[in-house]
Amino acid sequence: MEHELTTLDNGLRLITHDMPSIRSVAIGCWIDTGSRDESGPEAGASHFLEHLLFKGSDAWSARDISEAFDGIGARHNAFTSKEYTCFWTRMRDDDLPLGIEILSEMLRRPAFRQDEIDSERHVVLEEINMNEDDPTDVAHELFIDAIWRSHALAPPILGTTESILGMSRDTIASYWERRYTPRSTVVAIAGNLPENLLDLVTEAFGSWTGPAVDRTLAVPDVTAKARVRTKDTEQAHIVFGAPSIARNDDRRFALTLLDHVLGGGMSSRLFHEIRETRGLAYAVHSFRLPFAETGASAVYVGTTPSQTEQVLKIIREQLDLILESGISDEELERAKGHVKGSLAIGLEDANSRMNRLGRTELMGAEHLTVDETVARIAAVTAEEIIEVARVSYGGPYVVGAVGPFAAEDLEGFVA
């Protein structure tokens, strides 16, 4: 058994993986809330909270937290997604009690001092401005907005300039109180674990109270669309894709292999056709966006604006080939070998194990050992690849792009 799962009396879940051969531990507090759970004036609240919780509590100031982590050589950070938020730290195993204490204090007792909210508001606004200046980020946001439109998954994780400027302390505190509860939290810990770990976590989190959180799920209605920000750029940044399967769909193993064959590496079809053979781009890759009730499969390319139509034509041609004929036995076996190797290499350290455990538990997915995952990958057939391709890349197509052209110029490729 690779992990152990314990549920405290208050509903908080503790999931652990003991790695006695190393001298470090990774702790992650995973909260079941993200940008899709916000509404109205709360737009961007999940990410704003991620920043503000590092400002500390009445007992621990922001400086106390940073000096405590720095004083033991620990790494710490957080990230926000559309469906969850994670606060994590990695440190020596002897320092585990301190790490648990600090994370508990941050999550359970934030001070929300008005002066710190105001100063951090400017930091978040600068982050929004930075993303707005990055055409790659903008192209991805345009794609997401085009494919999900009015759905809860569409709004940007950071919020907008208007929503962050208008967000009050009461809005932030109310959102935290409603969404940050023990029943919405998974504490994942991997590394060299002490025998009294459960006692440490119970002491830090056991008296925390709060109800379970809910989330409304609805499969979005997707129609073909091109979204473009017309801008005089040296490169056109293009994200082209279609609605796909949800994150826990059994076909996800086949989609992982398809993704590698299509644009997942230097041996992929799109890399070979667009970069190696024709020299039309430096960066080209495919990717997946899996969520609870839906997903998206897409391709990103950065190319000279005059080559945009040629690149989109190649993408459509390669997709049509796979939809009609699937992939070769050689491509399938190479993809399986790649995924097996990447999986083994990617789970060698405590931090990667913690991430896998926490995300899997919070998302309600099946916990599979490395061997079990490898077996699922090995069992995928060529027929299953064609089936998942038709579901994930069969359309309707959507494109988000930044460059010196208009949406009308690209609409022919999503029809």
TATAHU-V506393 format. One record per backbone hydrogen bond with DSSP energy under -0.5 kcal/mol. CO is the residue of the C=O (numbers start at 1). NH is the residue of the N-H. E is the energy in kcal/mol with one decimal. If there is no record, write none. Layout:
co=CO nh=NH e=E
co=CO nh=NH e=E
This chain:
co=4 nh=16 e=-2.3
co=6 nh=8 e=-0.5
co=6 nh=14 e=-3.4
co=8 nh=11 e=-2.0
co=12 nh=8 e=-3.0
co=13 nh=15 e=-0.5
co=13 nh=187 e=-3.1
co=14 nh=6 e=-2.9
co=15 nh=189 e=-2.2
co=16 nh=4 e=-2.0
co=17 nh=191 e=-2.0
co=19 nh=22 e=-1.7
co=23 nh=93 e=-2.0
co=24 nh=192 e=-1.9
co=25 nh=91 e=-2.3
co=26 nh=190 e=-2.1
co=27 nh=89 e=-2.3
co=28 nh=30 e=-0.7
co=28 nh=188 e=-3.0
co=29 nh=31 e=-0.6
co=29 nh=87 e=-2.1
co=30 nh=186 e=-2.5
co=31 nh=33 e=-2.5
co=31 nh=85 e=-2.0
co=34 nh=37 e=-2.0
co=35 nh=38 e=-1.3
co=39 nh=42 e=-2.3
co=40 nh=43 e=-1.6
co=42 nh=45 e=-3.2
co=44 nh=48 e=-2.4
co=45 nh=49 e=-2.9
co=46 nh=50 e=-1.6
co=47 nh=51 e=-1.6
co=48 nh=52 e=-2.5
co=49 nh=53 e=-2.6
co=51 nh=54 e=-1.1
co=52 nh=55 e=-1.9
co=53 nh=56 e=-1.1
co=55 nh=62 e=-0.8
co=56 nh=111 e=-2.4
co=60 nh=57 e=-2.2
co=61 nh=65 e=-2.3
co=62 nh=66 e=-2.3
co=63 nh=67 e=-2.7
co=64 nh=68 e=-2.3
co=65 nh=69 e=-2.3
co=66 nh=70 e=-2.4
co=67 nh=71 e=-2.3
co=68 nh=72 e=-0.5
co=69 nh=72 e=-1.0
co=69 nh=74 e=-2.4
co=70 nh=73 e=-1.2
co=75 nh=90 e=-2.7
co=77 nh=88 e=-2.8
co=79 nh=86 e=-2.6
co=81 nh=35 e=-1.5
co=82 nh=36 e=-2.2
co=84 nh=81 e=-2.9
co=85 nh=31 e=-3.4
co=86 nh=79 e=-2.0
co=87 nh=29 e=-3.2
co=88 nh=77 e=-2.1
co=89 nh=27 e=-3.0
co=90 nh=75 e=-2.4
co=91 nh=25 e=-2.7
co=92 nh=95 e=-1.3
co=93 nh=96 e=-1.5
co=95 nh=98 e=-0.5
co=95 nh=99 e=-1.8
co=96 nh=100 e=-2.3
co=97 nh=101 e=-2.2
co=98 nh=102 e=-2.5
co=99 nh=103 e=-2.2
co=100 nh=104 e=-2.2
co=101 nh=105 e=-2.1
co=102 nh=106 e=-2.5
co=103 nh=107 e=-2.3
co=104 nh=108 e=-2.5
co=105 nh=109 e=-1.9
co=113 nh=117 e=-2.2
co=114 nh=118 e=-2.4
co=115 nh=119 e=-1.9
co=116 nh=120 e=-2.4
co=117 nh=121 e=-1.9
co=118 nh=122 e=-1.0
co=119 nh=123 e=-1.1
co=120 nh=124 e=-2.4
co=121 nh=125 e=-2.2
co=122 nh=126 e=-2.0
co=123 nh=127 e=-1.8
co=124 nh=128 e=-2.3
co=125 nh=129 e=-2.4
co=126 nh=130 e=-2.4
co=127 nh=131 e=-2.1
co=128 nh=132 e=-2.2
co=129 nh=133 e=-1.3
co=131 nh=134 e=-1.2
co=133 nh=135 e=-0.8
co=134 nh=138 e=-2.2
co=135 nh=139 e=-2.4
co=136 nh=140 e=-1.9
co=137 nh=141 e=-2.3
co=138 nh=142 e=-2.6
co=139 nh=143 e=-2.1
co=140 nh=144 e=-2.5
co=141 nh=145 e=-2.6
co=142 nh=146 e=-2.2
co=143 nh=147 e=-2.4
co=144 nh=148 e=-2.1
co=145 nh=149 e=-1.7
co=148 nh=151 e=-3.2
co=151 nh=154 e=-1.8
co=156 nh=159 e=-1.2
co=157 nh=47 e=-0.5
co=160 nh=164 e=-2.5
co=161 nh=165 e=-2.2
co=162 nh=166 e=-1.8
co=163 nh=167 e=-0.6
co=164 nh=167 e=-0.8
co=168 nh=172 e=-2.0
co=169 nh=173 e=-2.9
co=170 nh=174 e=-2.4
co=171 nh=175 e=-2.1
co=172 nh=176 e=-2.5
co=173 nh=177 e=-2.5
co=174 nh=178 e=-2.0
co=175 nh=179 e=-2.4
co=176 nh=180 e=-2.7
co=179 nh=181 e=-1.1
co=181 nh=184 e=-1.2
co=182 nh=185 e=-1.4
co=184 nh=32 e=-2.8
co=185 nh=13 e=-1.9
co=186 nh=30 e=-3.3
co=186 nh=188 e=-0.7
co=187 nh=15 e=-2.5
co=188 nh=28 e=-2.7
co=189 nh=17 e=-1.8
co=190 nh=26 e=-2.9
co=191 nh=19 e=-3.5
co=191 nh=193 e=-1.1
co=194 nh=197 e=-1.2
co=196 nh=200 e=-2.1
co=197 nh=201 e=-2.4
co=198 nh=202 e=-2.6
co=199 nh=203 e=-2.4
co=200 nh=204 e=-1.7
co=201 nh=205 e=-2.8
co=202 nh=206 e=-2.4
co=205 nh=208 e=-1.7
co=215 nh=217 e=-0.5
co=220 nh=222 e=-0.7
co=225 nh=399 e=-2.1
co=227 nh=401 e=-2.2
co=228 nh=230 e=-0.7
co=229 nh=403 e=-1.6
co=231 nh=233 e=-1.4
co=236 nh=238 e=-0.6
co=236 nh=303 e=-2.4
co=237 nh=402 e=-2.0
co=238 nh=301 e=-2.3
co=239 nh=400 e=-2.6
co=240 nh=299 e=-2.6
co=241 nh=398 e=-2.7
co=242 nh=297 e=-2.4
co=244 nh=295 e=-0.8
co=246 nh=249 e=-1.4
co=249 nh=252 e=-2.1
co=250 nh=253 e=-0.8
co=251 nh=255 e=-2.1
co=252 nh=256 e=-2.0
co=253 nh=257 e=-1.5
co=254 nh=258 e=-2.5
co=255 nh=259 e=-2.8
co=256 nh=260 e=-1.5
co=257 nh=261 e=-2.1
co=258 nh=262 e=-2.8
co=259 nh=263 e=-2.4
co=260 nh=264 e=-1.4
co=261 nh=269 e=-2.7
co=262 nh=270 e=-2.7
co=263 nh=286 e=-1.8
co=265 nh=268 e=-1.5
co=268 nh=272 e=-2.2
co=269 nh=273 e=-2.9
co=270 nh=274 e=-2.7
co=270 nh=275 e=-0.7
co=271 nh=275 e=-1.4
co=271 nh=276 e=-2.3
co=272 nh=277 e=-3.0
co=273 nh=278 e=-0.8
co=274 nh=280 e=-3.0
co=274 nh=281 e=-0.5
co=275 nh=279 e=-1.1
co=280 nh=304 e=-0.5
co=282 nh=284 e=-0.6
co=283 nh=302 e=-1.8
co=285 nh=300 e=-3.3
co=287 nh=298 e=-2.6
co=289 nh=296 e=-1.1
co=291 nh=247 e=-2.9
co=294 nh=291 e=-2.6
co=295 nh=244 e=-2.8
co=296 nh=289 e=-2.9
co=297 nh=242 e=-2.3
co=298 nh=287 e=-2.6
co=299 nh=240 e=-2.5
co=300 nh=285 e=-2.0
co=301 nh=238 e=-2.8
co=301 nh=303 e=-0.5
co=302 nh=282 e=-0.7
co=303 nh=236 e=-4.3
co=304 nh=307 e=-2.7
co=305 nh=308 e=-1.6
co=307 nh=311 e=-2.5
co=308 nh=312 e=-2.6
co=309 nh=313 e=-2.0
co=310 nh=314 e=-1.9
co=311 nh=315 e=-2.3
co=312 nh=316 e=-2.3
co=313 nh=317 e=-2.3
co=314 nh=318 e=-2.7
co=315 nh=319 e=-2.3
co=316 nh=320 e=-2.5
co=317 nh=321 e=-2.1
co=318 nh=322 e=-1.9
co=319 nh=323 e=-2.7
co=320 nh=324 e=-2.0
co=321 nh=325 e=-3.1
co=322 nh=326 e=-1.9
co=328 nh=332 e=-2.2
co=329 nh=333 e=-2.4
co=330 nh=334 e=-2.2
co=331 nh=335 e=-2.4
co=332 nh=336 e=-2.3
co=333 nh=337 e=-2.3
co=334 nh=338 e=-2.2
co=335 nh=339 e=-2.6
co=336 nh=340 e=-2.5
co=337 nh=341 e=-2.2
co=338 nh=342 e=-2.8
co=339 nh=343 e=-2.3
co=340 nh=344 e=-2.0
co=341 nh=345 e=-2.4
co=342 nh=346 e=-2.6
co=343 nh=347 e=-0.7
co=344 nh=347 e=-0.8
co=345 nh=348 e=-1.1
co=349 nh=353 e=-1.7
co=350 nh=354 e=-2.7
co=351 nh=355 e=-2.5
co=352 nh=356 e=-2.2
co=353 nh=357 e=-2.5
co=354 nh=358 e=-2.9
co=355 nh=359 e=-2.4
co=356 nh=360 e=-2.1
co=357 nh=361 e=-2.4
co=358 nh=362 e=-2.4
co=359 nh=363 e=-2.3
co=360 nh=365 e=-2.2
co=361 nh=364 e=-1.0
co=366 nh=368 e=-0.7
co=369 nh=373 e=-2.5
co=370 nh=374 e=-2.6
co=371 nh=375 e=-2.1
co=372 nh=376 e=-1.9
co=373 nh=377 e=-2.3
co=374 nh=378 e=-2.8
co=375 nh=379 e=-1.4
co=377 nh=380 e=-1.3
co=381 nh=385 e=-1.4
co=382 nh=386 e=-1.8
co=383 nh=387 e=-2.1
co=384 nh=388 e=-2.5
co=385 nh=389 e=-2.1
co=386 nh=390 e=-2.2
co=387 nh=391 e=-1.3
co=388 nh=392 e=-2.5
co=389 nh=393 e=-2.9
co=396 nh=243 e=-0.6
co=397 nh=225 e=-1.3
co=398 nh=241 e=-2.7
co=399 nh=227 e=-3.0
co=400 nh=239 e=-2.7
co=401 nh=229 e=-2.3
co=402 nh=237 e=-2.4
co=403 nh=231 e=-2.0
co=403 nh=405 e=-2.0
co=406 nh=409 e=-1.1
co=407 nh=410 e=-1.6
co=407 nh=411 e=-0.9
co=410 nh=413 e=-1.7
co=411 nh=414 e=-1.1
co=411 nh=415 e=-0.7
co=414 nh=397 e=-0.7
